Amino acid sequence: MKYLFYILCCLTILSCKSKDKPNVLWITIEDTSPQFMGCYGNENASTPVIDKLAKEGVRFTNAFSTGTVCSASRSTIITGARTFRTGTGHQRSQYPIPNYIKGFSYYLKQLGYYTTNNSKTDYNIANEREFIKEAWDESSNKATWKDRQEGQPFFSVFNFAESHQSRTMSWSFKQYVKHVWNYLPEEDRIADNAFEMPPFYNDTPEMRKQFARVYNSIKLTDNRIGELLQKLKDDGLKDDTIIFFYGDHGEGIPRGKTNGINLGYRVPFIVWFPEKYKHLSPWKTGGISEELFSFEDLGPSMIDLLGGEPPEYMKGKSFFKVNSKLKNELLLLSTDRVDNGLDLVRSVTDGKYIYSRNYMPFIPEVRYINYLEIADITKHMRKDLKDGKLNALQSGIFNERPYEVLYDIENDIWETNNLAGNPKYKSIVDNMRQFMDAELLKAKDIMFMPEYEMAKISEKQTPYEYRLKTSEYNFDEIYKVASLSGKKGKDITKAQIAYLKHKNAMVRYWASIGLMSQDKASLQSYQKQLNKSLLDNYPPVSITISALLYQKFDKNNKAIQVLNKYCKSSNQDWQLSLMSINYMLYFKDRKPFEIAVLELLERPNLKGHVKSSCHDFINSQKIKNTI
């Protein structure tokens, strides 16, 4: 009897502790920037449910996704580990991570929480099914708080896709009408002339027709959130539940999502506390917080809020700790390959300014990504560009980028004025550049490795662990050369040419990437060395030098042969095909590559990213697949 009494006492204590714990509801919406919401100052937007949450809760003005596309940002959210450490920065890549890195919700389960996810995962890692099973009690499109044990607190995520890029641009207008417009009551529909257009778009009736999709998709999202909150209330749970609302990255429009600027990173973020748990909030109800944080901080913050201790590999800071020494002063953000569009950008922000370093500046902001190219809005933009109807700002987003940019994102929300070369802002640029360099060197950013190499490494070990082996991944040397990329002039060119002889293949790769930005005059005297590197035994170098020689020196025939050869690489080496076609897409004369691309497109089981690039090629060339 004595032991039974003891067990009953323990169960009673545990039950009381569980009842004292708050429930947590996460409301995640897709592809949305704060400047399209009423509570963030947009008078044209209709978001009353979200606005009410902000009025009664805390609205954050400096919340940032760590990536600019769903799978990369969600990889950081769920693991609490940055993509440039784990190797999960390339969209839909699914490279392995160490077994000891778990979803942060796993640690909430250890604290007694019933964890559910409804329903998007897209975590961008290998063995995702096993990872999900360990992280969630239930993850499905039916998951909810319903099946928890009596008295058990819950942590539940609901993902809303109504604002996804598919609705705002990529689906046909007919699909948008079917899935968005027809679900809106007439009084909720936002007309084509009821908003201001961003200045980097041509303000035409056709563009307005397409851009209205953004406002209507967000309006439908707001309605859906209202239905969920009503369900929470009907179940008698609202008074016991802390509510988090945020977007997974920037707005799904050309130059927003996928781009390493504020429009790609900054997200709306609101936290609402019921009266019962307001003592857990470090912020004033109905207030605005300028606190700077990123998705790296979400996992540690949830674990900390609910009484746990974040694991060592989570480097983020809990925004529930009031100690100002723990607060972020600067954030490092990143974006890499998105679908079939190659890129590598690293950014730093303090909330007022954002500094971005384009390591592949020869690729424009509106680059070839098939999921964007199929959209009517992108087609209109490219047609207006061809017809000379765009002003300098609007056409500039199709040009090569500066290697570094600085925007005042408080006063220039559409990021139209690059301040990086303005002497007045030199100290800001210097400070952010130094912070970036130090953080990347400390992290040994694995995403500077060509994806061709990462795929091979991943067959035997995780990129996360490989990067820590200095002898094998000499990041200090790699980054020294990568940091030259985009810089121009004779001295830089000379140094990059010399690095083409380096014993480290990845150093040679970054030398070749950097040379892509040099003009013909700077390269003229180095044609012999370049032709020799065209035959480099490391394919990413050979491909890049071939692209350079074809562009700069009258369509070098050997370069054509090399590019066509690697274009048709095996499915196992699909990264080489993708790299080759990506270069081809920006050539003025693509005719010599048409047959190779068409033949590749006929290959069975062709990797999706490669197939997308092939479609971008043939569509932009306006050729038919007749093979």
N, C-alpha and C positions, 0 to 999 in steps of 0.2 A: 504493500500500500504506500510505503514511504517513497519508493522509486516512482510509482505511478503519479503521486502527488507532485514530485519533482518535475517529471516530464510535462504534466499539465501546466505547471507554472511557466516552464520554458516556452511552451507553445503559446501561452497567453501573452508572454512578453514579446515574442516574435510577431504575434498577431497585432499587438498594439503598435509595435514599431512599423509594421507594414501600413497600418491605417494612418500613421503620422506622415508617411511618405507621400509626396505629391504624385499624381499622374502627370505624364508629359505627352502632349500632342504636337507632332511636327507636321506643319502644312507646307509642302514643297511644291512650287510651281515652276514651270519650264520657261527658260529663254526670255527673261524679263528684266529690263533695266528700270531703276526707280523713277526716271523722268517721264515714264508713261503712266504714273499713278497720281490720283488726286492728293493723297496725303503727302506726297513729295513735291507738290506745287504745280502739278499739271491741271489747269482749270478745264481743259478739254476732256479729260479722262472721267469715266464714270466707274468708280470703285468704292461704293459706300460701305461694303462689308469690311474690306481691308482698311479703309479710312477709320471706321469705328474701332477696330482693333488697335490702330495706332493712337487714337485719341484716348482710349482707356488704358493703353499699355505704354510701351517705350519704343520709339521709332529711332532706328540707327541710321546715321547718314554716311558712315564710313565702313560698311561691310563689303568685303570683297571675296569673290570666288578665287580659288588658287589657279583655276584654268578657265578657258573660254569655250569649252564644249562639255557636254554632259558626262561622258565616260571618264574624262580626266578629272573633272571637278568632283565627281562622285567617288572616284578612287580615293582621293584625299579625305573626303567627308567620312567614308566608312572606316578607313584604316587609321586616320589621324597622322598619316605619313605622306610626305610630299612626293609628287610623281617623279621629280628629278633625283630622288633617292631610290625609289622603288622600281623605276623604269616603266611606269605606267602612264607616261605623258602622251603617247601616240594613241589616237582614238581607235578603239576596237583592235587592240594589239594582243592583249591577254598573255603577257609574259608572267612567269612565276614570281611569287614573293615568298619570303621565309615563312615557315609554318607557325612561328611564334607571333607573327603579325596577324591579329584577328580584328574582326569588325568591332567597333567600340560598343555596339549593343550587346556583344558577348559579355562584356564586363558589367553591363547593367543587369543581365540575367543572373550573374553571380551575386548581385545585390538584392535579388529577390523580385526583380521586375519581369512582367510578362511583356515580351517584345514582339511587335508585329510591324510588317511593312506591306503597304498596299500602294503600288505593287512593283514599281520600277526598281531594278537593281543596277545593271549596267556598270559594274564595278571595275571592268577592264583588267581582270586578272585571270590567270590560269586556274583551273579547278574551281570555278566560281560556284558550282552547285554545292560542293562540300563546304565551302566558305560560308555560303548563305545559310545552309542548314545549321551551322554552328552559331551564326550570329543572331538568328531570329527563331522565335518559337513558331511563328508562321509568317511566310512571305508569299503572298498570292493576291489576286485581284479581289479576293473575298476576305482578306485579313482585316480584323478589327479587334477591338478590346473585349469583345463578347465572351470569349472562351477562357478567360483567365479564372484562376481559383477565387473563391469568395474572399474578399478583403485584400487580394493581391493588387499592388499598384501596377500600372501599365505604362509602357513607352510605345507609342504608336505613331507610325509615319504614314501620311497619305500624300501621294504624288498626283498632281493634276496636270494633264497633258493638253488642256484646252488652249493654252498659250504657246504651245510648242511651235517651232519653226515650220513644221509641216502645215499648220493652220495659217501662220502669218505670212508665208511666202511660197513654200516648196510644192504643196499640193496645187492641183489645178483650181481655178476659181470655182468650178462646178463642185469640186469636193469641199472647198471652204464653205460654200453656200449650204451644202448638205449637212456638214458636221458642226458649223458654227452659226451662221446666219439664221438658219431655220430653227435653231434652238433658242434664239433670242426673241422675247416679246417685242412687238413693234416699238414700244416706247423705250426699249433698251438699245435699239440699233443706232449706231453712230454714223452719221452721214459723211460722204467723201469730203465735204467742205467744212467740216466741224472741228478742224485741228490745224496746227501749224506743221509744216513739213520741215524736217531737218535740212539745213542749208546745203549739205553735200548731195542732195537729191534734186533733180530737175522737177520743178513744181508744175506738172502737167496734169490734165484730167485723168489720164491713164495711170500715172504714178500714184495719184491720190486714191484711185479706185483700189489699187493694190495695197497702199499703205494703211487704208482704213481697216484692213484686216487685223492689224496690230491692236487697235483700240477695241474692236469688237471681240477679238479673241480674249483679251484681258477682261472685258466686261463679262463674258460667259464664265471665265474662271472665277471672277468675283461672286457670281451667282452660285456656282458649285460650292465654293467655300462657305457661303451662307447656309446651304443645305447641310453640310457636314457639321457646322457649329450648332445648328438646330437639333441635329441628331444627338450631339453630345449633351445638349441641354435636356432633351427629351428623356435621355437615359439617366438623368439626375447626376451627371458627372462634371458639369462645367465648374462648379464651385470647388472642386478638388483637383483641377487640372491646369497646369501651366501650359500656355500655348505659344509655340514658335511658328513664325511665318517667314519664308524667304524664297528667293528665286535661285535656281542652280547655277546661273551665270548670266551674261548680258543678253540683250534683246536679239531675237532670231531674225535679223535683217542684214542685208549687205552692209558691211563695214562694222557691224556690231559683233555678234557671236562669231567666234573663230579668230578674232583679231586681238593682238596683244596691246590694247589701249584701254582706257577707262570704260568705253562702251562695251568691251568684251568681258571685263572683270567685275565692275561694281554691281551690287545686287540690292534689292529692297530687303529689309530685315526688321521684323517687329517681334517683341516679346510681350505677352499679356499674362499678368499674374492675378489669380482670384484673391479675394480679400484674405482668405485663410492663409495664403502663402506669400503675402506681400513682404513679409519680414525677410524672405530669401532674396529679394531684389535689391541690388546695390543702387538702383536708379529710381528716380521720382516717377510716380504714375502720371501718365499723360505728358511725359517729358520727351525730350530729344537728347540722344546721346551721340556725341561726336567721337566716341571711343573707336579706335582703329583695331579691326580684327579681320581675320580671314578664315576660310574653311578649315585650315589646319587647327584652329582653336576650338572647333565645335565638339569633337570627341572628348578632349580633356575637360571642356567646360561641363558637358553632360555628366561625365563620371564624377567630377568634383561636386556638382550641384546635388547629386543623388547619393553622395556619401562614400564614394570610392577613391582610389588612388590611381591616376593614369599610369600606364606602363612606360618604361624608360624611352622606348622608341618613338613615343608621341612627343614631339618637340613644341607643340603649340601651348598657348597660355590660357588658363581658365579666366574668362571674363567675369566670373563671379567672385574672384578674389579682389578685395578692395585696395590692396597694396599697390600704390602707383608705380613702384619699381618693377612690377611684373607686367605693366602695360606695354603694348607695342608702340614704338615711335615711328618705325618704318616697316613696311611689308614687302616681301619679295614674292612676286607672282610669275607665272610662266605659261607659255603655250607652245605646243609642238605640232606634229602632223595632225591634221583633221581630215578624216576620210582619206581621199586621194590627194589632198593638198599639202605638200611639204612646207614646213616652216620651223623656225626656232627663234622665239622671242623671250627675253627676260625683262621684267618690269619692276620698278620700285615706286611705292607711293607713300605719302604721309597724309593722304586724304585731301589735301589742297592741291598738290601737284602730282603728276604721274610722269615718270621717266621710263622710257622703253628703249631697249637695245635690240635692234634687228640684226641678227647674225647671218641672215640670208636676205639682205636688203634688195637684191635684184628681183625678188618675188613681191608683187604689189599687194596692197591691202585687199582689194577684190581679186583674189587669185582663183584659179580654176579648181573648184570643188564641185563635183557633179550635182550634189544635193542642192547647191545654190544655183548652178547653171540651168537646171530644169525649171526654175521658177520664172514666172512671167515678169516679175519686177526686175530680175537680173537681165532677162532678154531685152526688156525696154531700155535699160541702162546701157547695154552694149550697143544697141541700135542707135541710140542718141549719141553715143560716143563716136561711132562710125560716121554718122551724119553731121558731126560737128556742132551739135546742139547743146553741149555741156560747157559750163564756164570752167575757169582754171581749177577751182576747188573740186567741182564735180568730176572732172576728167582726171584730176590728180590721183584719185584713189585707184586708178588703173595703171599708174606709173610705178617705176621703182621707188622704193622708200628711202628716206634718209637712214643712215645707220643708227642714229639715235634721235629721239624726239623728247620734248618736254612740253606738257600741256598744263595750263592753269585750269584745273577741272572745277573750280568754284565759279569762275567768271567766263569760262569758255566750255560749256557743257557738251558741245558737239565736236570739240577738239579740232578746231580749224586753223589755229595759229601756233606753229611750232616755235618754241622759245629756246630750243637747245643751243642755237648759235648766237643768242642775244647776250652780250657781255653782262648785262644787268642781272642775269640769272645764273651766272657762271658758278657761284658758290653752291647753289642748289643742285646743279648738274653734277658738280664735283663730289658733293656729299653723297648723292644717291648712287653715282657710279662707283665710288669707293665701297659703299655698303654692299652693292651688288657683287662686286668682285670678291669681297671678303666672304660673303655668304656662299657664293658658288664654289669657291675654293675649299671652304670648310665642308661643304656637303659633298664635294667631288661629283658634281652634276653628271649623272650617267647618260642623260639625254644628248650630250655632245658626241656620243658614240653613234656612228651610222646605224640605222635600224638593221641593215644587212648583218652587221657585227652582233648587234644585240640578240637577234634571232638565233645565231649560232651559239653565243654564250649561254642563252637560256635553255639549250638542250642539255646542259650539264650542271648548271648552277643558276642562282638567282642574280639578276643584275644588281640588286640591292647589296648583296655580299661581294660580288665581283668588284664593284667600284672601290671597296675598302682596301683592295690589294694594290698598293702603290706601285709595286714592280710590274704588275700586269696592266694597270690602268693609271698611267702617269698623267693625271689630270692637270697638274701644274704646267707641264710642258704643252699639253693639248690646248689649255685655255689661253696660254700666252699667244699662241698662233691664232686661235679663234677670235681673240680680242682685236686682231688686226682687220677682221672681216668688215668690209664696207668703207674702211679708210682708204684714201686715194693718194697717189703721188709716186714719184720715182723711188724714194727711199723705201716706202712700204712695199712697192712692187718688187724691188730688189730683195728685200727680206723674205717675201713670200716665195719667190723663185728659189731662193737658197733652201727654204724649208721643204721644197719638193724632193730634196735628196735625203731627207731625214730617215733614220732607220725605223721610226715609229709610223706605222701606216696611217693612224688617225691624225697625226701631226701633218702628214702629207695631204690627207683629205681636207683638213681645214685650211691649208695653204691654197689648195685648188679652189675651195669655196671662196676664199678671200679674193683670189685673182679674178673671179667672175665680175667683180665690181670695178676693175681697172679698165681704163679706156685703151683703145687700139694703139695710140701713140706711146703709152707707157709700156706696152707689151711688145712693141715692134721688134726691139733688139733681142728679145728672148724667144723667138720662134723655134730655134733649134732645141732649147731646153724643154719647151712646151711639147714639141713633137715627140721628144723622148719620153716625157711623162705620160703622153697619150697611151703609151704601151705599158704603163705601170702595172705590176702584177696584183695590185689591190683594186678591184673593180670600181669602187666609188670614186677613186682618184681618176682612173682611166675615163670613166663616164663624164665626170665634171670637166676635165681638161678637153675632152672631145667637144662638149657643148660650147666651151669657151672658144676653141679654135674655129668651130663652125660659125659662130656668131661674129667673131672679130676679124676673121681672115678669109673672106671670100669662099665660104662653104667648102672648107677643106675636105677633100674626098675621103681621106683616111678617117677623119672624124665621123663622117657619115656612116662608114662601114662599122666603126666601133659602136656607135649609138644604135644602129639597126641590129647589131649582134646582141647587145645587152637588152635591148627592147624585148627581144624574144627569149629572154632567160627562162629557165625552167620554173615551174610553179613553186618549187622548193626555194628558189632564189627570187621570188616575186618582188622583193624590195629593189632589186636592180632594174627590173622592168619599170617599176613605178618611178624610180629616179630618172631613168632615161626619158620616159614620156613627159614627165614634169618639165624637163628642160625643153623638150621639143615644143611644148605648148606655148612657149614665149618667144619662139623663133618667128621672124617675119615671113620667111619662106620655109614652109613645112613639107613642100611637095616631095623631097627625097625620102620622106619617112612614111608616106601614106601606105604603101604596100606592106611594110613591116607591121604597122599598127593593125591594118585590116586582117592580116594573117594571124596575128596574135589574138585578135578578138574571136577568131573561129576556134580557138583552143578549148577543149572541154574542161570543165571544172576550173576555169580561170579565176584567180583570186579576185574578190569583189572590188578591192581598191584599184587594182590594175584595170579591171573591166570599166570602172567609172572613168578612169583617165583616158582609156581608149575612146569612150563615148564623148568625152569632152573634146578630144582631138578631132574625131570625124564630124562632130556637130559644128565645131568652130571652123573647120575646113569646108563644111557644106558638101561633104562627099557621101556617097552611098556605099554600103557594104555589098559589093558585088562578087566577093570571093566565095 
